[in-house]
Amino acid sequence: MIILFTPLALGSWWGLIPAGVITIFVILRLLDEEKVLLKELHGYDVYCQKTRFHLVPFIW
C-alpha cells in the first residue's frame, strides 16, 4: 500500500505508473510463493485453513 500512496503524497501523478507496475509484480510474486509453499512446506495447508487472511487483515 505504501508503494501506491507515496506518489500521491508527493503529488506525482506520473509516479503512479511505476507504482502500479511494481504492485502488480509484487502480487504475482506473492501468488507464486503461495503455490510453492503449499507444494513444498509440510503443514502449510493446515495453516492456510486456520488463517484466513495472510497479508492484509480482512482483505487478503
C-alpha distance matrix in Angstrom:
0.0 3.8 5.4 5.3 6.3 8.6 11.1 11.4 12.2 14.6 16.1 15.8 15.8 16.9 13.9 11.9 14.2 13.5 9.7 10.3 12.9 11.0 8.4 11.7 13.4 11.0 11.4 15.1 15.5 14.3 16.7 19.4 19.1 19.4 22.6 24.0 23.5 25.2 28.0 28.7 27.7 30.4 29.2 25.6 26.6 27.9 24.7 22.8 25.4 25.0 21.3 19.7 16.0 15.0 11.3 9.8 12.8 14.8 12.6 12.8
3.8 0.0 3.8 5.4 5.2 5.9 9.1 10.0 9.9 12.0 14.2 14.1 14.9 15.9 12.5 11.5 14.1 13.0 9.3 11.3 13.6 11.3 9.9 13.6 14.7 12.5 13.9 17.3 17.2 16.4 19.3 21.5 20.9 21.8 25.0 25.9 25.4 27.6 30.2 30.5 29.4 32.2 31.3 27.8 29.2 30.4 27.1 25.5 28.3 27.7 23.9 22.8 19.0 17.6 13.8 12.7 15.6 18.0 16.2 16.2
5.4 3.8 0.0 3.8 5.8 5.7 7.7 9.7 10.6 11.7 13.6 12.4 13.0 13.2 9.7 8.8 10.8 9.2 5.7 8.2 10.1 7.9 7.2 11.0 11.9 10.4 12.3 15.3 15.4 15.4 18.2 20.1 19.9 21.2 24.1 25.0 25.1 27.3 29.6 30.0 29.4 32.4 31.9 28.3 29.6 31.3 28.2 26.4 29.3 29.2 25.4 24.2 20.5 18.9 15.1 14.6 17.9 20.0 17.6 17.2
5.3 5.4 3.8 0.0 3.8 5.8 6.6 7.5 9.4 11.1 11.9 11.0 10.6 11.6 8.7 6.6 9.3 9.1 5.5 6.7 9.9 9.0 7.5 10.8 12.9 11.9 12.9 16.0 16.9 16.8 19.0 21.3 21.6 22.5 25.3 26.6 26.8 28.6 31.0 31.8 31.3 34.3 33.5 29.8 30.7 32.4 29.3 27.2 29.8 29.8 26.1 24.3 20.7 19.8 16.1 14.8 17.8 19.3 16.7 16.9
6.3 5.2 5.8 3.8 0.0 3.8 5.6 5.1 6.1 8.7 9.8 10.1 10.5 12.4 9.7 8.3 11.8 12.0 8.6 10.3 13.5 12.5 11.2 14.5 16.6 15.3 16.2 19.5 20.3 19.8 22.1 24.6 24.6 25.3 28.3 29.6 29.5 31.3 33.9 34.6 33.8 36.6 35.5 31.9 32.9 34.3 31.1 29.1 31.6 31.2 27.4 25.7 22.1 21.3 17.6 15.8 18.3 19.9 17.8 18.6
8.6 5.9 5.7 5.8 3.8 0.0 3.8 5.4 5.1 6.2 8.6 8.6 10.3 11.6 8.4 8.7 12.0 11.4 8.6 11.4 14.0 12.6 12.4 15.9 17.2 16.1 17.8 20.8 21.1 21.1 23.8 25.8 25.6 26.8 29.8 30.7 30.6 32.8 35.2 35.5 34.8 37.7 37.0 33.4 34.8 36.2 32.9 31.2 33.9 33.5 29.7 28.3 24.6 23.4 19.6 18.2 20.9 22.9 21.0 21.4
11.1 9.1 7.7 6.6 5.6 3.8 0.0 3.8 5.5 5.1 6.0 5.0 6.6 7.9 5.1 6.0 9.4 9.6 7.7 10.4 13.0 12.6 12.9 15.9 17.5 17.2 18.8 21.5 22.2 22.6 25.0 27.0 27.3 28.6 31.3 32.3 32.6 34.7 36.9 37.5 37.0 40.1 39.5 35.8 37.0 38.7 35.5 33.6 36.3 36.1 32.3 30.7 27.1 26.0 22.2 20.9 23.7 25.3 23.0 23.4
11.4 10.0 9.7 7.5 5.1 5.4 3.8 0.0 3.8 5.3 4.9 5.9 6.7 9.5 7.9 7.5 11.3 12.4 10.3 12.0 15.3 15.2 14.6 17.6 19.7 19.2 20.3 23.2 24.3 24.3 26.4 28.7 29.1 30.0 32.7 34.1 34.2 36.0 38.5 39.2 38.6 41.5 40.6 36.9 37.8 39.3 36.1 34.0 36.5 36.2 32.4 30.6 26.9 26.4 22.7 20.7 23.1 24.3 22.2 23.3
12.2 9.9 10.6 9.4 6.1 5.1 5.5 3.8 0.0 3.8 5.5 7.7 9.8 12.3 10.4 10.8 14.5 15.0 12.6 15.0 18.0 17.2 16.8 20.1 21.8 20.8 22.2 25.3 25.9 25.6 28.1 30.4 30.3 31.3 34.3 35.4 35.2 37.2 39.8 40.2 39.3 42.1 41.1 37.6 38.7 39.9 36.6 34.9 37.3 36.7 32.9 31.3 27.6 26.9 23.2 21.2 23.3 25.0 23.3 24.4
14.6 12.0 11.7 11.1 8.7 6.2 5.1 5.3 3.8 0.0 3.8 5.6 8.8 10.6 8.9 10.6 13.9 14.2 12.7 15.5 18.0 17.4 17.8 21.0 22.4 21.8 23.6 26.4 26.8 27.1 29.7 31.6 31.6 33.0 35.8 36.7 36.8 39.0 41.3 41.6 40.9 43.9 43.2 39.7 41.0 42.4 39.1 37.3 40.0 39.5 35.7 34.2 30.5 29.5 25.7 24.1 26.5 28.3 26.4 27.2
16.1 14.2 13.6 11.9 9.8 8.6 6.0 4.9 5.5 3.8 0.0 3.8 6.3 9.0 8.6 9.9 13.1 14.3 13.3 15.4 18.2 18.3 18.6 21.4 23.2 23.1 24.5 27.2 28.1 28.5 30.7 32.8 33.2 34.4 37.0 38.2 38.5 40.5 42.8 43.4 42.9 45.9 45.1 41.5 42.5 44.0 40.8 38.8 41.3 41.0 37.2 35.4 31.8 31.1 27.4 25.5 27.9 29.2 27.1 28.2
15.8 14.1 12.4 11.0 10.1 8.6 5.0 5.9 7.7 5.6 3.8 0.0 3.8 5.4 5.2 7.2 9.9 11.1 10.8 13.0 15.3 15.8 16.6 19.1 20.7 21.1 22.7 25.0 26.0 26.8 29.0 30.8 31.4 32.8 35.3 36.4 37.0 39.0 41.1 41.7 41.5 44.7 44.1 40.5 41.5 43.3 40.2 38.1 40.8 40.8 37.0 35.2 31.6 30.7 26.9 25.5 28.2 29.6 27.1 27.7
15.8 14.9 13.0 10.6 10.5 10.3 6.6 6.7 9.8 8.8 6.3 3.8 0.0 3.8 5.3 5.5 7.9 10.3 10.2 11.3 13.8 15.2 15.6 17.5 19.7 20.5 21.6 23.7 25.2 26.1 27.8 29.7 30.8 32.0 34.2 35.6 36.4 38.1 40.2 41.2 41.1 44.3 43.7 40.0 40.6 42.6 39.7 37.3 39.8 40.1 36.4 34.3 30.9 30.2 26.6 25.0 27.8 28.7 26.0 26.6
16.9 15.9 13.2 11.6 12.4 11.6 7.9 9.5 12.3 10.6 9.0 5.4 3.8 0.0 3.8 5.4 5.9 8.0 9.2 10.5 12.1 13.6 14.9 16.5 18.2 19.5 21.0 22.6 24.0 25.4 27.1 28.6 29.8 31.4 33.4 34.6 35.7 37.6 39.3 40.2 40.4 43.7 43.5 39.8 40.6 42.8 40.0 37.6 40.3 40.8 37.2 35.2 31.8 30.8 27.2 26.2 29.2 30.3 27.3 27.5
13.9 12.5 9.7 8.7 9.7 8.4 5.1 7.9 10.4 8.9 8.6 5.2 5.3 3.8 0.0 3.8 5.4 5.9 6.3 8.7 10.4 11.0 12.3 14.6 15.9 16.7 18.5 20.4 21.4 22.6 24.7 26.2 27.0 28.7 30.9 31.9 32.8 34.9 36.7 37.4 37.4 40.7 40.5 36.8 37.8 39.9 37.1 34.9 37.7 38.0 34.4 32.6 29.1 27.9 24.2 23.3 26.5 27.9 25.1 25.1
11.9 11.5 8.8 6.6 8.3 8.7 6.0 7.5 10.8 10.6 9.9 7.2 5.5 5.4 3.8 0.0 3.8 5.7 4.9 5.9 8.5 9.7 10.1 12.1 14.2 15.0 16.1 18.2 19.7 20.6 22.3 24.2 25.3 26.6 28.7 30.1 31.0 32.7 34.7 35.7 35.8 38.9 38.5 34.7 35.5 37.6 34.8 32.4 35.0 35.5 31.9 29.9 26.5 25.5 22.0 20.9 24.0 25.0 22.0 22.2
14.2 14.1 10.8 9.3 11.8 12.0 9.4 11.3 14.5 13.9 13.1 9.9 7.9 5.9 5.4 3.8 0.0 3.8 5.4 5.2 6.4 8.7 10.0 10.9 12.7 14.4 15.6 17.0 18.7 20.2 21.6 23.1 24.5 26.1 27.8 29.2 30.5 32.2 33.8 34.9 35.4 38.7 38.5 34.8 35.4 37.8 35.3 32.8 35.5 36.4 32.9 30.8 27.6 26.5 23.1 22.5 25.9 26.8 23.5 23.1
13.5 13.0 9.2 9.1 12.0 11.4 9.6 12.4 15.0 14.2 14.3 11.1 10.3 8.0 5.9 5.7 3.8 0.0 3.8 5.4 5.0 6.0 8.4 9.8 10.6 12.2 14.2 15.4 16.4 18.2 20.1 21.1 22.3 24.3 26.0 27.0 28.3 30.3 31.8 32.6 33.0 36.5 36.6 32.9 33.9 36.3 33.7 31.5 34.5 35.2 31.7 30.1 26.8 25.2 21.8 21.7 25.3 26.7 23.5 22.7
9.7 9.3 5.7 5.5 8.6 8.6 7.7 10.3 12.6 12.7 13.3 10.8 10.2 9.2 6.3 4.9 5.4 3.8 0.0 3.8 5.5 5.1 6.1 8.7 10.0 10.5 12.3 14.3 15.3 16.4 18.4 20.0 20.8 22.5 24.6 25.7 26.6 28.6 30.4 31.2 31.3 34.6 34.3 30.6 31.6 33.8 31.1 28.8 31.8 32.3 28.7 27.0 23.6 22.1 18.6 18.2 21.7 23.2 20.2 19.6
10.3 11.3 8.2 6.7 10.3 11.4 10.4 12.0 15.0 15.5 15.4 13.0 11.3 10.5 8.7 5.9 5.2 5.4 3.8 0.0 3.8 5.5 5.0 6.2 8.7 9.9 10.6 12.4 14.3 15.3 16.7 18.5 19.9 21.2 23.1 24.6 25.7 27.3 29.1 30.3 30.6 33.8 33.5 29.7 30.3 32.6 30.1 27.5 30.3 31.1 27.7 25.6 22.5 21.4 18.1 17.6 21.1 22.0 18.6 18.0
12.9 13.6 10.1 9.9 13.5 14.0 13.0 15.3 18.0 18.0 18.2 15.3 13.8 12.1 10.4 8.5 6.4 5.0 5.5 3.8 0.0 3.8 5.4 5.2 6.4 8.7 10.0 10.8 12.4 14.4 15.6 16.8 18.4 20.2 21.6 22.9 24.4 26.1 27.5 28.6 29.3 32.7 32.8 29.1 29.8 32.5 30.1 27.6 30.6 31.7 28.4 26.6 23.6 22.1 19.1 19.3 23.0 24.1 20.6 19.3
11.0 11.3 7.9 9.0 12.5 12.6 12.6 15.2 17.2 17.4 18.3 15.8 15.2 13.6 11.0 9.7 8.7 6.0 5.1 5.5 3.8 0.0 3.8 5.5 5.2 6.2 8.7 9.9 10.5 12.3 14.4 15.4 16.3 18.3 20.2 21.1 22.3 24.4 25.9 26.6 27.0 30.4 30.6 26.9 28.0 30.5 28.0 25.8 29.0 29.8 26.4 25.0 21.9 19.9 16.8 17.4 21.2 22.8 19.6 18.0
8.4 9.9 7.2 7.5 11.2 12.4 12.9 14.6 16.8 17.8 18.6 16.6 15.6 14.9 12.3 10.1 10.0 8.4 6.1 5.0 5.4 3.8 0.0 3.8 5.5 5.1 6.2 8.6 9.9 10.5 12.4 14.3 15.2 16.5 18.7 20.1 20.9 22.7 24.6 25.6 25.7 28.9 28.6 24.9 25.7 28.0 25.5 23.1 26.0 26.8 23.4 21.7 18.6 16.9 13.7 14.0 17.7 19.1 15.9 14.5
11.7 13.6 11.0 10.8 14.5 15.9 15.9 17.6 20.1 21.0 21.4 19.1 17.5 16.5 14.6 12.1 10.9 9.8 8.7 6.2 5.2 5.5 3.8 0.0 3.8 5.5 5.2 6.2 8.6 9.9 10.7 12.4 14.2 15.5 17.0 18.7 20.0 21.4 23.1 24.5 25.0 28.2 28.2 24.4 24.8 27.5 25.4 22.7 25.5 26.9 23.7 21.8 19.1 17.6 15.0 15.6 19.2 20.1 16.5 14.8
13.4 14.7 11.9 12.9 16.6 17.2 17.5 19.7 21.8 22.4 23.2 20.7 19.7 18.2 15.9 14.2 12.7 10.6 10.0 8.7 6.4 5.2 5.5 3.8 0.0 3.8 5.4 5.1 6.1 8.6 9.9 10.5 12.1 14.2 15.5 16.5 18.2 20.1 21.3 22.3 23.1 26.5 26.9 23.3 24.1 27.0 24.8 22.5 25.7 27.0 24.0 22.6 20.0 17.9 15.5 16.9 20.6 22.0 18.6 16.3
11.0 12.5 10.4 11.9 15.3 16.1 17.2 19.2 20.8 21.8 23.1 21.1 20.5 19.5 16.7 15.0 14.4 12.2 10.5 9.9 8.7 6.2 5.1 5.5 3.8 0.0 3.8 5.5 5.1 6.1 8.7 9.9 10.4 12.2 14.4 15.3 16.2 18.3 20.0 20.7 21.0 24.3 24.4 20.8 21.9 24.4 22.0 19.9 23.2 24.2 20.9 19.8 17.0 14.6 12.0 13.7 17.5 19.2 16.2 13.7
11.4 13.9 12.3 12.9 16.2 17.8 18.8 20.3 22.2 23.6 24.5 22.7 21.6 21.0 18.5 16.1 15.6 14.2 12.3 10.6 10.0 8.7 6.2 5.2 5.4 3.8 0.0 3.8 5.4 5.1 6.2 8.7 9.8 10.6 12.6 14.4 15.3 16.7 18.7 20.0 20.2 23.3 23.1 19.3 19.8 22.4 20.2 17.6 20.6 21.9 18.8 17.2 14.7 12.8 10.6 12.1 15.7 16.8 13.5 10.9
15.1 17.3 15.3 16.0 19.5 20.8 21.5 23.2 25.3 26.4 27.2 25.0 23.7 22.6 20.4 18.2 17.0 15.4 14.3 12.4 10.8 9.9 8.6 6.2 5.1 5.5 3.8 0.0 3.8 5.5 5.2 6.2 8.6 9.9 10.9 12.6 14.3 15.6 16.9 18.5 19.4 22.6 22.9 19.2 19.6 22.7 21.0 18.4 21.4 23.2 20.5 19.0 17.0 15.1 13.6 15.5 18.9 19.8 16.5 13.6
15.5 17.2 15.4 16.9 20.3 21.1 22.2 24.3 25.9 26.8 28.1 26.0 25.2 24.0 21.4 19.7 18.7 16.4 15.3 14.3 12.4 10.5 9.9 8.6 6.1 5.1 5.4 3.8 0.0 3.8 5.5 5.1 6.0 8.5 10.0 10.6 12.1 14.2 15.4 16.2 17.0 20.5 21.0 17.5 18.6 21.6 19.7 17.7 21.1 22.6 19.9 19.1 17.0 14.4 13.0 15.6 19.1 20.6 17.7 14.5
14.3 16.4 15.4 16.8 19.8 21.1 22.6 24.3 25.6 27.1 28.5 26.8 26.1 25.4 22.6 20.6 20.2 18.2 16.4 15.3 14.4 12.3 10.5 9.9 8.6 6.1 5.1 5.5 3.8 0.0 3.8 5.4 5.0 6.1 8.8 9.9 10.4 12.2 14.3 15.2 15.3 18.4 18.5 14.8 15.8 18.5 16.3 14.2 17.7 18.9 16.1 15.4 13.3 10.6 9.5 12.3 15.6 17.2 14.6 11.2
16.7 19.3 18.2 19.0 22.1 23.8 25.0 26.4 28.1 29.7 30.7 29.0 27.8 27.1 24.7 22.3 21.6 20.1 18.4 16.7 15.6 14.4 12.4 10.7 9.9 8.7 6.2 5.2 5.5 3.8 0.0 3.8 5.4 5.1 6.5 8.9 10.0 10.8 12.6 14.4 15.0 17.9 17.9 14.3 14.5 17.6 16.0 13.4 16.4 18.4 16.0 14.9 13.5 11.5 11.2 13.8 16.7 17.5 14.7 11.2
19.4 21.5 20.1 21.3 24.6 25.8 27.0 28.7 30.4 31.6 32.8 30.8 29.7 28.6 26.2 24.2 23.1 21.1 20.0 18.5 16.8 15.4 14.3 12.4 10.5 9.9 8.7 6.2 5.1 5.4 3.8 0.0 3.8 5.4 5.2 6.4 8.7 10.0 10.8 12.3 13.7 16.9 17.7 14.4 14.9 18.4 17.2 15.0 18.2 20.4 18.3 17.7 16.6 14.2 14.2 17.1 20.0 21.1 18.5 14.8
19.1 20.9 19.9 21.6 24.6 25.6 27.3 29.1 30.3 31.6 33.2 31.4 30.8 29.8 27.0 25.3 24.5 22.3 20.8 19.9 18.4 16.3 15.2 14.2 12.1 10.4 9.8 8.6 6.0 5.0 5.4 3.8 0.0 3.8 5.4 5.1 6.1 8.6 9.9 10.4 11.0 14.4 15.2 11.9 13.3 16.4 14.8 13.3 16.9 18.5 16.5 16.6 15.4 12.4 12.6 16.0 18.8 20.4 18.2 14.5
19.4 21.8 21.2 22.5 25.3 26.8 28.6 30.0 31.3 33.0 34.4 32.8 32.0 31.4 28.7 26.6 26.1 24.3 22.5 21.2 20.2 18.3 16.5 15.5 14.2 12.2 10.6 9.9 8.5 6.1 5.1 5.4 3.8 0.0 3.8 5.5 5.1 6.2 8.6 10.0 10.1 12.9 13.0 9.4 10.1 13.2 11.8 9.8 13.2 15.2 13.3 13.3 12.6 10.1 11.2 14.6 16.8 18.0 16.1 12.3
22.6 25.0 24.1 25.3 28.3 29.8 31.3 32.7 34.3 35.8 37.0 35.3 34.2 33.4 30.9 28.7 27.8 26.0 24.6 23.1 21.6 20.2 18.7 17.0 15.5 14.4 12.6 10.9 10.0 8.8 6.5 5.2 5.4 3.8 0.0 3.8 5.5 5.2 6.2 8.6 10.0 12.6 13.4 10.3 10.3 14.0 13.6 11.6 14.5 17.0 15.8 15.7 15.7 13.6 14.9 18.0 20.2 20.9 18.9 15.2
24.0 25.9 25.0 26.6 29.6 30.7 32.3 34.1 35.4 36.7 38.2 36.4 35.6 34.6 31.9 30.1 29.2 27.0 25.7 24.6 22.9 21.1 20.1 18.7 16.5 15.3 14.4 12.6 10.6 9.9 8.9 6.4 5.1 5.5 3.8 0.0 3.8 5.5 5.1 5.9 7.8 11.1 12.7 10.1 11.2 14.7 14.3 13.2 16.3 18.5 17.4 18.0 17.8 15.1 16.4 19.9 22.1 23.3 21.6 17.7
23.5 25.4 25.1 26.8 29.5 30.6 32.6 34.2 35.2 36.8 38.5 37.0 36.4 35.7 32.8 31.0 30.5 28.3 26.6 25.7 24.4 22.3 20.9 20.0 18.2 16.2 15.3 14.3 12.1 10.4 10.0 8.7 6.1 5.1 5.5 3.8 0.0 3.8 5.4 5.3 5.1 8.3 9.4 6.6 8.5 11.6 10.8 10.3 13.6 15.3 14.4 15.5 15.5 12.8 14.6 18.2 20.0 21.5 20.2 16.5
25.2 27.6 27.3 28.6 31.3 32.8 34.7 36.0 37.2 39.0 40.5 39.0 38.1 37.6 34.9 32.7 32.2 30.3 28.6 27.3 26.1 24.4 22.7 21.4 20.1 18.3 16.7 15.6 14.2 12.2 10.8 10.0 8.6 6.2 5.2 5.5 3.8 0.0 3.8 5.9 6.0 7.8 8.3 5.7 5.9 9.5 9.8 8.8 11.4 13.8 13.6 14.4 15.3 13.3 15.7 19.0 20.4 21.2 20.1 16.4
28.0 30.2 29.6 31.0 33.9 35.2 36.9 38.5 39.8 41.3 42.8 41.1 40.2 39.3 36.7 34.7 33.8 31.8 30.4 29.1 27.5 25.9 24.6 23.1 21.3 20.0 18.7 16.9 15.4 14.3 12.6 10.8 9.9 8.6 6.2 5.1 5.4 3.8 0.0 3.8 6.2 8.0 9.9 8.5 8.7 12.2 13.1 12.4 14.7 17.3 17.3 18.2 19.0 17.0 19.1 22.5 24.1 24.9 23.6 19.9
28.7 30.5 30.0 31.8 34.6 35.5 37.5 39.2 40.2 41.6 43.4 41.7 41.2 40.2 37.4 35.7 34.9 32.6 31.2 30.3 28.6 26.6 25.6 24.5 22.3 20.7 20.0 18.5 16.2 15.2 14.4 12.3 10.4 10.0 8.6 5.9 5.3 5.9 3.8 0.0 3.8 6.4 9.3 8.5 10.1 13.0 13.4 13.7 16.3 18.2 18.2 19.7 20.3 17.8 19.8 23.5 25.0 26.4 25.3 21.6
27.7 29.4 29.4 31.3 33.8 34.8 37.0 38.6 39.3 40.9 42.9 41.5 41.1 40.4 37.4 35.8 35.4 33.0 31.3 30.6 29.3 27.0 25.7 25.0 23.1 21.0 20.2 19.4 17.0 15.3 15.0 13.7 11.0 10.1 10.0 7.8 5.1 6.0 6.2 3.8 0.0 3.8 6.3 5.7 8.4 10.5 10.5 11.6 14.2 15.5 15.6 17.6 18.3 15.7 18.1 21.7 22.9 24.5 23.9 20.3
30.4 32.2 32.4 34.3 36.6 37.7 40.1 41.5 42.1 43.9 45.9 44.7 44.3 43.7 40.7 38.9 38.7 36.5 34.6 33.8 32.7 30.4 28.9 28.2 26.5 24.3 23.3 22.6 20.5 18.4 17.9 16.9 14.4 12.9 12.6 11.1 8.3 7.8 8.0 6.4 3.8 0.0 3.8 5.7 7.7 8.8 9.8 11.6 13.4 14.6 15.6 18.0 19.3 17.2 20.1 23.5 24.2 25.5 25.3 21.9
29.2 31.3 31.9 33.5 35.5 37.0 39.5 40.6 41.1 43.2 45.1 44.1 43.7 43.5 40.5 38.5 38.5 36.6 34.3 33.5 32.8 30.6 28.6 28.2 26.9 24.4 23.1 22.9 21.0 18.5 17.9 17.7 15.2 13.0 13.4 12.7 9.4 8.3 9.9 9.3 6.3 3.8 0.0 3.8 5.5 5.3 6.5 8.8 10.2 11.0 12.4 15.0 16.7 15.1 18.4 21.5 21.7 22.8 23.0 19.9
25.6 27.8 28.3 29.8 31.9 33.4 35.8 36.9 37.6 39.7 41.5 40.5 40.0 39.8 36.8 34.7 34.8 32.9 30.6 29.7 29.1 26.9 24.9 24.4 23.3 20.8 19.3 19.2 17.5 14.8 14.3 14.4 11.9 9.4 10.3 10.1 6.6 5.7 8.5 8.5 5.7 5.7 3.8 0.0 3.8 5.4 4.9 6.2 8.7 9.8 10.2 12.4 13.7 11.8 14.9 18.1 18.7 19.8 19.7 16.4
26.6 29.2 29.6 30.7 32.9 34.8 37.0 37.8 38.7 41.0 42.5 41.5 40.6 40.6 37.8 35.5 35.4 33.9 31.6 30.3 29.8 28.0 25.7 24.8 24.1 21.9 19.8 19.6 18.6 15.8 14.5 14.9 13.3 10.1 10.3 11.2 8.5 5.9 8.7 10.1 8.4 7.7 5.5 3.8 0.0 3.8 5.4 5.0 6.3 8.8 9.8 11.3 13.4 12.5 15.8 18.7 18.9 19.3 19.1 16.0
27.9 30.4 31.3 32.4 34.3 36.2 38.7 39.3 39.9 42.4 44.0 43.3 42.6 42.8 39.9 37.6 37.8 36.3 33.8 32.6 32.5 30.5 28.0 27.5 27.0 24.4 22.4 22.7 21.6 18.5 17.6 18.4 16.4 13.2 14.0 14.7 11.6 9.5 12.2 13.0 10.5 8.8 5.3 5.4 3.8 0.0 3.8 5.4 5.1 6.4 8.6 10.9 13.5 13.1 16.8 19.2 18.8 19.1 19.7 17.1
24.7 27.1 28.2 29.3 31.1 32.9 35.5 36.1 36.6 39.1 40.8 40.2 39.7 40.0 37.1 34.8 35.3 33.7 31.1 30.1 30.1 28.0 25.5 25.4 24.8 22.0 20.2 21.0 19.7 16.3 16.0 17.2 14.8 11.8 13.6 14.3 10.8 9.8 13.1 13.4 10.5 9.8 6.5 4.9 5.4 3.8 0.0 3.8 5.4 5.1 5.9 8.9 10.7 9.8 13.5 16.1 15.6 16.6 17.3 14.6
22.8 25.5 26.4 27.2 29.1 31.2 33.6 34.0 34.9 37.3 38.8 38.1 37.3 37.6 34.9 32.4 32.8 31.5 28.8 27.5 27.6 25.8 23.1 22.7 22.5 19.9 17.6 18.4 17.7 14.2 13.4 15.0 13.3 9.8 11.6 13.2 10.3 8.8 12.4 13.7 11.6 11.6 8.8 6.2 5.0 5.4 3.8 0.0 3.8 5.4 5.1 6.4 8.5 8.1 11.8 14.1 14.0 14.4 14.5 11.7
25.4 28.3 29.3 29.8 31.6 33.9 36.3 36.5 37.3 40.0 41.3 40.8 39.8 40.3 37.7 35.0 35.5 34.5 31.8 30.3 30.6 29.0 26.0 25.5 25.7 23.2 20.6 21.4 21.1 17.7 16.4 18.2 16.9 13.2 14.5 16.3 13.6 11.4 14.7 16.3 14.2 13.4 10.2 8.7 6.3 5.1 5.4 3.8 0.0 3.8 5.7 6.6 9.9 10.8 14.5 16.2 15.3 14.9 15.6 13.5
25.0 27.7 29.2 29.8 31.2 33.5 36.1 36.2 36.7 39.5 41.0 40.8 40.1 40.8 38.0 35.5 36.4 35.2 32.3 31.1 31.7 29.8 26.8 26.9 27.0 24.2 21.9 23.2 22.6 18.9 18.4 20.4 18.5 15.2 17.0 18.5 15.3 13.8 17.3 18.2 15.5 14.6 11.0 9.8 8.8 6.4 5.1 5.4 3.8 0.0 3.8 6.3 9.4 10.3 14.1 15.5 14.0 14.0 15.6 13.9
21.3 23.9 25.4 26.1 27.4 29.7 32.3 32.4 32.9 35.7 37.2 37.0 36.4 37.2 34.4 31.9 32.9 31.7 28.7 27.7 28.4 26.4 23.4 23.7 24.0 20.9 18.8 20.5 19.9 16.1 16.0 18.3 16.5 13.3 15.8 17.4 14.4 13.6 17.3 18.2 15.6 15.6 12.4 10.2 9.8 8.6 5.9 5.1 5.7 3.8 0.0 3.8 5.8 6.7 10.3 11.7 10.4 10.9 12.3 10.5
19.7 22.8 24.2 24.3 25.7 28.3 30.7 30.6 31.3 34.2 35.4 35.2 34.3 35.2 32.6 29.9 30.8 30.1 27.0 25.6 26.6 25.0 21.7 21.8 22.6 19.8 17.2 19.0 19.1 15.4 14.9 17.7 16.6 13.3 15.7 18.0 15.5 14.4 18.2 19.7 17.6 18.0 15.0 12.4 11.3 10.9 8.9 6.4 6.6 6.3 3.8 0.0 3.8 6.5 9.6 10.2 8.9 8.3 9.3 7.8
16.0 19.0 20.5 20.7 22.1 24.6 27.1 26.9 27.6 30.5 31.8 31.6 30.9 31.8 29.1 26.5 27.6 26.8 23.6 22.5 23.6 21.9 18.6 19.1 20.0 17.0 14.7 17.0 17.0 13.3 13.5 16.6 15.4 12.6 15.7 17.8 15.5 15.3 19.0 20.3 18.3 19.3 16.7 13.7 13.4 13.5 10.7 8.5 9.9 9.4 5.8 3.8 0.0 3.8 6.0 6.4 5.7 6.2 6.7 5.0
15.0 17.6 18.9 19.8 21.3 23.4 26.0 26.4 26.9 29.5 31.1 30.7 30.2 30.8 27.9 25.5 26.5 25.2 22.1 21.4 22.1 19.9 16.9 17.6 17.9 14.6 12.8 15.1 14.4 10.6 11.5 14.2 12.4 10.1 13.6 15.1 12.8 13.3 17.0 17.8 15.7 17.2 15.1 11.8 12.5 13.1 9.8 8.1 10.8 10.3 6.7 6.5 3.8 0.0 3.8 6.4 7.3 9.2 9.0 6.2
11.3 13.8 15.1 16.1 17.6 19.6 22.2 22.7 23.2 25.7 27.4 26.9 26.6 27.2 24.2 22.0 23.1 21.8 18.6 18.1 19.1 16.8 13.7 15.0 15.5 12.0 10.6 13.6 13.0 9.5 11.2 14.2 12.6 11.2 14.9 16.4 14.6 15.7 19.1 19.8 18.1 20.1 18.4 14.9 15.8 16.8 13.5 11.8 14.5 14.1 10.3 9.6 6.0 3.8 0.0 3.8 6.5 9.1 8.1 5.7
9.8 12.7 14.6 14.8 15.8 18.2 20.9 20.7 21.2 24.1 25.5 25.5 25.0 26.2 23.3 20.9 22.5 21.7 18.2 17.6 19.3 17.4 14.0 15.6 16.9 13.7 12.1 15.5 15.6 12.3 13.8 17.1 16.0 14.6 18.0 19.9 18.2 19.0 22.5 23.5 21.7 23.5 21.5 18.1 18.7 19.2 16.1 14.1 16.2 15.5 11.7 10.2 6.4 6.4 3.8 0.0 3.8 6.4 5.5 5.1
12.8 15.6 17.9 17.8 18.3 20.9 23.7 23.1 23.3 26.5 27.9 28.2 27.8 29.2 26.5 24.0 25.9 25.3 21.7 21.1 23.0 21.2 17.7 19.2 20.6 17.5 15.7 18.9 19.1 15.6 16.7 20.0 18.8 16.8 20.2 22.1 20.0 20.4 24.1 25.0 22.9 24.2 21.7 18.7 18.9 18.8 15.6 14.0 15.3 14.0 10.4 8.9 5.7 7.3 6.5 3.8 0.0 3.8 5.5 6.5
14.8 18.0 20.0 19.3 19.9 22.9 25.3 24.3 25.0 28.3 29.2 29.6 28.7 30.3 27.9 25.0 26.8 26.7 23.2 22.0 24.1 22.8 19.1 20.1 22.0 19.2 16.8 19.8 20.6 17.2 17.5 21.1 20.4 18.0 20.9 23.3 21.5 21.2 24.9 26.4 24.5 25.5 22.8 19.8 19.3 19.1 16.6 14.4 14.9 14.0 10.9 8.3 6.2 9.2 9.1 6.4 3.8 0.0 3.8 6.4
12.6 16.2 17.6 16.7 17.8 21.0 23.0 22.2 23.3 26.4 27.1 27.1 26.0 27.3 25.1 22.0 23.5 23.5 20.2 18.6 20.6 19.6 15.9 16.5 18.6 16.2 13.5 16.5 17.7 14.6 14.7 18.5 18.2 16.1 18.9 21.6 20.2 20.1 23.6 25.3 23.9 25.3 23.0 19.7 19.1 19.7 17.3 14.5 15.6 15.6 12.3 9.3 6.7 9.0 8.1 5.5 5.5 3.8 0.0 3.8
12.8 16.2 17.2 16.9 18.6 21.4 23.4 23.3 24.4 27.2 28.2 27.7 26.6 27.5 25.1 22.2 23.1 22.7 19.6 18.0 19.3 18.0 14.5 14.8 16.3 13.7 10.9 13.6 14.5 11.2 11.2 14.8 14.5 12.3 15.2 17.7 16.5 16.4 19.9 21.6 20.3 21.9 19.9 16.4 16.0 17.1 14.6 11.7 13.5 13.9 10.5 7.8 5.0 6.2 5.7 5.1 6.5 6.4 3.8 0.0
